[in-house]
Amino acid sequence: MSKHFEDARYYLGRAAEHAKAGVAEELEPVEKRVKEFVGREDEEPEPSRLDKLQSDLKQLEERAEGEAREAVVSARERVAEYRGKDAAAE
């Protein structure tokens, strides 16, 4: 494909994206009024299955981090205790 056609295709895609964004921006107040009229104001959508899984994974990650920190503190205390016994034996 000629470079000119590739460029034209690229710019047509960009123009379409900008046109879509412009239309959405212009229709936003109308959409809001219709939702208010119908009684469906900005309702939060139900979380998708993927969102729920991501949330669960985040909680597991945070719990694992906390448990790892506790394990490190415990290990450091045991090492310090062991070194203290070693120094007392000498």
OpenMM code with the backbone's topology and positions (N, CA, C; nanometers):
from openmm import Vec3, app, unit

residues = "MET SER LYS HIS PHE GLU ASP ALA ARG TYR TYR LEU GLY ARG ALA ALA GLU HIS ALA LYS ALA GLY VAL ALA GLU GLU LEU GLU PRO VAL GLU LYS ARG VAL LYS GLU PHE VAL GLY ARG GLU ASP GLU GLU PRO GLU PRO SER ARG LEU ASP LYS LEU GLN SER ASP LEU LYS GLN LEU GLU GLU ARG ALA GLU GLY GLU ALA ARG GLU ALA VAL VAL SER ALA ARG GLU ARG VAL ALA GLU TYR ARG GLY LYS ASP ALA ALA ALA GLU".split()
positions = [
    Vec3(0.0849, -0.1172, 0.0000),
    Vec3(0.0000, 0.0000, 0.0000),
    Vec3(0.0895, 0.1236, 0.0000),
    Vec3(0.0510, 0.2189, -0.0761),
    Vec3(0.1275, 0.3413, -0.0882),
    Vec3(0.1297, 0.4152, 0.0460),
    Vec3(0.2386, 0.4839, 0.0684),
    Vec3(0.2537, 0.5604, 0.1921),
    Vec3(0.1421, 0.6638, 0.2053),
    Vec3(0.0988, 0.7191, 0.0923),
    Vec3(-0.0084, 0.8188, 0.0963),
    Vec3(-0.1386, 0.7574, 0.1472),
    Vec3(-0.1674, 0.6357, 0.1043),
    Vec3(-0.2893, 0.5694, 0.1497),
    Vec3(-0.2795, 0.5342, 0.2980),
    Vec3(-0.1619, 0.4927, 0.3403),
    Vec3(-0.1430, 0.4620, 0.4828),
    Vec3(-0.1652, 0.5864, 0.5674),
    Vec3(-0.1094, 0.6981, 0.5218),
    Vec3(-0.1277, 0.8242, 0.5943),
    Vec3(-0.2749, 0.8647, 0.5963),
    Vec3(-0.3404, 0.8521, 0.4806),
    Vec3(-0.4813, 0.8899, 0.4720),
    Vec3(-0.5651, 0.8022, 0.5649),
    Vec3(-0.5355, 0.6733, 0.5691),
    Vec3(-0.6089, 0.5817, 0.6565),
    Vec3(-0.5893, 0.6193, 0.8035),
    Vec3(-0.4662, 0.6535, 0.8394),
    Vec3(-0.4363, 0.6937, 0.9764),
    Vec3(-0.5163, 0.8186, 1.0139),
    Vec3(-0.5127, 0.9198, 0.9279),
    Vec3(-0.5802, 1.0449, 0.9591),
    Vec3(-0.7323, 1.0300, 0.9568),
    Vec3(-0.7844, 0.9417, 0.8731),
    Vec3(-0.9286, 0.9152, 0.8762),
    Vec3(-0.9676, 0.8497, 1.0084),
    Vec3(-0.8831, 0.7601, 1.0580),
    Vec3(-0.9093, 0.6971, 1.1882),
    Vec3(-0.9089, 0.7998, 1.2994),
    Vec3(-0.8117, 0.8888, 1.2959),
    Vec3(-0.8042, 0.9943, 1.3979),
    Vec3(-0.9251, 1.0870, 1.3897),
    Vec3(-0.9651, 1.1200, 1.2668),
    Vec3(-1.0813, 1.2070, 1.2492),
    Vec3(-1.2060, 1.1394, 1.3040),
    Vec3(-1.2205, 1.0102, 1.2820),
    Vec3(-1.3357, 0.9378, 1.3335),
    Vec3(-1.3357, 0.9376, 1.4862),
    Vec3(-1.2188, 0.9181, 1.5476),
    Vec3(-1.2093, 0.9203, 1.6935),
    Vec3(-1.2497, 1.0571, 1.7489),
    Vec3(-1.2010, 1.1630, 1.6856),
    Vec3(-1.2342, 1.2983, 1.7310),
    Vec3(-1.3823, 1.3283, 1.7103),
    Vec3(-1.4378, 1.2828, 1.5988),
    Vec3(-1.5805, 1.3043, 1.5740),
    Vec3(-1.6640, 1.2320, 1.6789),
    Vec3(-1.6256, 1.1090, 1.7125),
    Vec3(-1.6983, 1.0321, 1.8136),
    Vec3(-1.6928, 1.1030, 1.9493),
    Vec3(-1.5740, 1.1507, 1.9865),
    Vec3(-1.5588, 1.2213, 2.1140),
    Vec3(-1.6410, 1.3503, 2.1141),
    Vec3(-1.6443, 1.4207, 2.0013),
    Vec3(-1.7206, 1.5447, 1.9913),
    Vec3(-1.8693, 1.5200, 2.0047),
    Vec3(-1.9189, 1.4173, 1.9388),
    Vec3(-2.0612, 1.3849, 1.9469),
    Vec3(-2.0973, 1.3454, 2.0896),
    Vec3(-2.0134, 1.2636, 2.1523),
    Vec3(-2.0404, 1.2220, 2.2903),
    Vec3(-2.0439, 1.3428, 2.3831),
    Vec3(-1.9524, 1.4365, 2.3623),
    Vec3(-1.9471, 1.5567, 2.4456),
    Vec3(-2.0709, 1.6435, 2.4245),
    Vec3(-2.1151, 1.6563, 2.3007),
    Vec3(-2.2321, 1.7385, 2.2710),
    Vec3(-2.3600, 1.6745, 2.3252),
    Vec3(-2.3676, 1.5430, 2.3241),
    Vec3(-2.4892, 1.4748, 2.3671),
    Vec3(-2.4932, 1.4461, 2.5166),
    Vec3(-2.3862, 1.4731, 2.5871),
    Vec3(-2.3807, 1.4446, 2.7302),
    Vec3(-2.4927, 1.5142, 2.8083),
    Vec3(-2.5176, 1.6444, 2.7874),
    Vec3(-2.6277, 1.7082, 2.8621),
    Vec3(-2.7637, 1.6484, 2.8279),
    Vec3(-2.7837, 1.6120, 2.7023),
    Vec3(-2.9102, 1.5520, 2.6616),
    Vec3(-2.9275, 1.4167, 2.7290),
    Vec3(-2.8215, 1.3379, 2.7309),
    Vec3(-2.8261, 1.2062, 2.7957),
    Vec3(-2.8599, 1.2206, 2.9439),
    Vec3(-2.7989, 1.3192, 3.0073),
    Vec3(-2.8238, 1.3408, 3.1500),
    Vec3(-2.9699, 1.3766, 3.1752),
    Vec3(-3.0274, 1.4643, 3.0918),
    Vec3(-3.1676, 1.5024, 3.1077),
    Vec3(-3.2610, 1.3842, 3.0854),
    Vec3(-3.2308, 1.3034, 2.9862),
    Vec3(-3.3145, 1.1860, 2.9594),
    Vec3(-3.3089, 1.0895, 3.0765),
    Vec3(-3.1901, 1.0668, 3.1313),
    Vec3(-3.1772, 0.9764, 3.2464),
    Vec3(-3.2547, 1.0301, 3.3663),
    Vec3(-3.2493, 1.1603, 3.3877),
    Vec3(-3.3249, 1.2194, 3.4986),
    Vec3(-3.4742, 1.2046, 3.4749),
    Vec3(-3.5173, 1.2250, 3.3519),
    Vec3(-3.6588, 1.2150, 3.3180),
    Vec3(-3.7092, 1.0723, 3.3366),
    Vec3(-3.6291, 0.9759, 3.2959),
    Vec3(-3.6680, 0.8353, 3.3050),
    Vec3(-3.6509, 0.7839, 3.4477),
    Vec3(-3.5680, 0.8528, 3.5258),
    Vec3(-3.5461, 0.8104, 3.6633),
    Vec3(-3.4244, 0.7216, 3.6792),
    Vec3(-3.3410, 0.7197, 3.5814),
    Vec3(-3.2188, 0.6389, 3.5890),
    Vec3(-3.0987, 0.7316, 3.5951),
    Vec3(-3.0843, 0.8003, 3.7053),
    Vec3(-2.9694, 0.8876, 3.7207),
    Vec3(-2.8451, 0.8015, 3.7305),
    Vec3(-2.7332, 0.8633, 3.7347),
    Vec3(-2.6055, 0.7922, 3.7283),
    Vec3(-2.5973, 0.6797, 3.8305),
    Vec3(-2.6480, 0.5644, 3.7920),
    Vec3(-2.6401, 0.4463, 3.8767),
    Vec3(-2.5062, 0.3779, 3.8540),
    Vec3(-2.4497, 0.3299, 3.9610),
    Vec3(-2.3252, 0.2559, 3.9487),
    Vec3(-2.3560, 0.1174, 3.8929),
    Vec3(-2.2851, 0.0766, 3.7895),
    Vec3(-2.3101, -0.0571, 3.7359),
    Vec3(-2.2599, -0.1646, 3.8319),
    Vec3(-2.3212, -0.2807, 3.8230),
    Vec3(-2.2771, -0.3929, 3.9047),
    Vec3(-2.1340, -0.4284, 3.8659),
    Vec3(-2.0510, -0.4601, 3.9641),
    Vec3(-1.9140, -0.4980, 3.9285),
    Vec3(-1.9145, -0.6273, 3.8477),
    Vec3(-1.8312, -0.6295, 3.7477),
    Vec3(-1.8252, -0.7480, 3.6630),
    Vec3(-1.7499, -0.8582, 3.7360),
    Vec3(-1.7540, -0.9751, 3.6793),
    Vec3(-1.6843, -1.0886, 3.7392),
    Vec3(-1.5349, -1.0614, 3.7462),
    Vec3(-1.4815, -0.9983, 3.6414),
    Vec3(-1.3399, -0.9647, 3.6393),
    Vec3(-1.3069, -0.8653, 3.7504),
    Vec3(-1.3924, -0.7646, 3.7692),
    Vec3(-1.3700, -0.6666, 3.8755),
    Vec3(-1.3688, -0.7331, 4.0125),
    Vec3(-1.4619, -0.8269, 4.0333),
    Vec3(-1.4670, -0.8991, 4.1610),
    Vec3(-1.3399, -0.9804, 4.1824),
    Vec3(-1.2950, -1.0484, 4.0764),
    Vec3(-1.1727, -1.1280, 4.0887),
    Vec3(-1.0521, -1.0399, 4.1174),
    Vec3(-1.0443, -0.9248, 4.0498),
    Vec3(-0.9328, -0.8336, 4.0741),
    Vec3(-0.9350, -0.7820, 4.2166),
    Vec3(-1.0528, -0.7536, 4.2679),
    Vec3(-1.0661, -0.7071, 4.4054),
    Vec3(-1.0210, -0.8163, 4.5032),
    Vec3(-1.0647, -0.9394, 4.4783),
    Vec3(-1.0249, -1.0510, 4.5642),
    Vec3(-0.8739, -1.0714, 4.5606),
    Vec3(-0.8158, -1.0631, 4.4414),
    Vec3(-0.6706, -1.0805, 4.4297),
    Vec3(-0.5959, -0.9701, 4.5035),
    Vec3(-0.6473, -0.8481, 4.4973),
    Vec3(-0.5839, -0.7365, 4.5676),
    Vec3(-0.5864, -0.7605, 4.7179),
    Vec3(-0.6999, -0.8090, 4.7691),
    Vec3(-0.7101, -0.8389, 4.9122),
    Vec3(-0.6132, -0.9493, 4.9519),
    Vec3(-0.6029, -1.0533, 4.8685),
    Vec3(-0.5098, -1.1615, 4.8973),
    Vec3(-0.3658, -1.1124, 4.8968),
    Vec3(-0.3357, -1.0252, 4.8016),
    Vec3(-0.2006, -0.9699, 4.7930),
    Vec3(-0.1668, -0.8900, 4.9186),
    Vec3(-0.2604, -0.8077, 4.9641),
    Vec3(-0.2371, -0.7275, 5.0841),
    Vec3(-0.2204, -0.8166, 5.2062),
    Vec3(-0.3017, -0.9218, 5.2156),
    Vec3(-0.2903, -1.0140, 5.3286),
    Vec3(-0.1554, -1.0861, 5.3261),
    Vec3(-0.1127, -1.1287, 5.2072),
    Vec3(0.0146, -1.1982, 5.1949),
    Vec3(0.1305, -1.1055, 5.2319),
    Vec3(0.1219, -0.9785, 5.1926),
    Vec3(0.2263, -0.8829, 5.2290),
    Vec3(0.2346, -0.8674, 5.3800),
    Vec3(0.1187, -0.8577, 5.4452),
    Vec3(0.1172, -0.8441, 5.5913),
    Vec3(0.1767, -0.9661, 5.6596),
    Vec3(0.1390, -1.0846, 5.6116),
    Vec3(0.1928, -1.2074, 5.6703),
    Vec3(0.3431, -1.2175, 5.6460),
    Vec3(0.3893, -1.1746, 5.5301),
    Vec3(0.5331, -1.1790, 5.5011),
    Vec3(0.6091, -1.0841, 5.5935),
    Vec3(0.5525, -0.9657, 5.6160),
    Vec3(0.6188, -0.8712, 5.7068),
    Vec3(0.6284, -0.9293, 5.8483),
    Vec3(0.5198, -0.9926, 5.8939),
    Vec3(0.5209, -1.0540, 6.0263),
    Vec3(0.6254, -1.1647, 6.0337),
    Vec3(0.6381, -1.2433, 5.9283),
    Vec3(0.7361, -1.3518, 5.9251),
    Vec3(0.8775, -1.2968, 5.9297),
    Vec3(0.9017, -1.1872, 5.8597),
    Vec3(1.0353, -1.1263, 5.8597),
    Vec3(1.0691, -1.0732, 5.9985),
    Vec3(0.9730, -1.0081, 6.0633),
    Vec3(0.9970, -0.9555, 6.1978),
    Vec3(1.0260, -1.0706, 6.2939),
    Vec3(0.9484, -1.1758, 6.2831),
    Vec3(0.9683, -1.2920, 6.3693),
    Vec3(1.1050, -1.3543, 6.3455),
    Vec3(1.1435, -1.3673, 6.2209),
    Vec3(1.2736, -1.4259, 6.1886),
    Vec3(1.3871, -1.3388, 6.2415),
    Vec3(1.3735, -1.2094, 6.2275),
    Vec3(1.4784, -1.1193, 6.2784),
    Vec3(1.4910, -1.1316, 6.4304),
    Vec3(1.3771, -1.1430, 6.4993),
    Vec3(1.3804, -1.1577, 6.6446),
    Vec3(1.4503, -1.2882, 6.6833),
    Vec3(1.4180, -1.3959, 6.6119),
    Vec3(1.4818, -1.5244, 6.6431),
    Vec3(1.6314, -1.5209, 6.6162),
    Vec3(1.6724, -1.4551, 6.5068),
    Vec3(1.8147, -1.4450, 6.4753),
    Vec3(1.8852, -1.3622, 6.5815),
    Vec3(1.8228, -1.2517, 6.6231),
    Vec3(1.8832, -1.1679, 6.7265),
    Vec3(1.8948, -1.2447, 6.8576),
    Vec3(1.7926, -1.3230, 6.8912),
    Vec3(1.7943, -1.4043, 7.0128),
    Vec3(1.9052, -1.5097, 7.0044),
    Vec3(1.9172, -1.5722, 6.8883),
    Vec3(2.0200, -1.6744, 6.8700),
    Vec3(2.1593, -1.6142, 6.8815),
    Vec3(2.1782, -1.4976, 6.8206),
    Vec3(2.3095, -1.4316, 6.8279),
    Vec3(2.3393, -1.3879, 6.9705),
    Vec3(2.2372, -1.3510, 7.0461),
    Vec3(2.2568, -1.3129, 7.1844),
    Vec3(2.3007, -1.4315, 7.2691),
    Vec3(2.2478, -1.5505, 7.2436),
    Vec3(2.2886, -1.6706, 7.3135),
    Vec3(2.4302, -1.7091, 7.2770),
    Vec3(2.4655, -1.6909, 7.1503),
    Vec3(2.6015, -1.7208, 7.1043),
    Vec3(2.7035, -1.6314, 7.1730),
    Vec3(2.6704, -1.5037, 7.1871),
    Vec3(2.7627, -1.4098, 7.2497),
    Vec3(2.7756, -1.4403, 7.3990),
    Vec3(2.6698, -1.4853, 7.4633),
    Vec3(2.6726, -1.5154, 7.6057),
    Vec3(2.7532, -1.6427, 7.6323),
    Vec3(2.7584, -1.7352, 7.5361),
    Vec3(2.8302, -1.8611, 7.5523),
    Vec3(2.9809, -1.8395, 7.5459),
    Vec3(3.0241, -1.7351, 7.4814),
    Vec3(3.1698, -1.7130, 7.4648),
    Vec3(3.2339, -1.6568, 7.5827),
] * unit.nanometer
topology = app.Topology()
chain = topology.addChain("A")
for resn in residues:
    res = topology.addResidue(resn, chain)
    for name in ("N", "CA", "C"):
        topology.addAtom(name, app.Element.getBySymbol(name[0]), res)
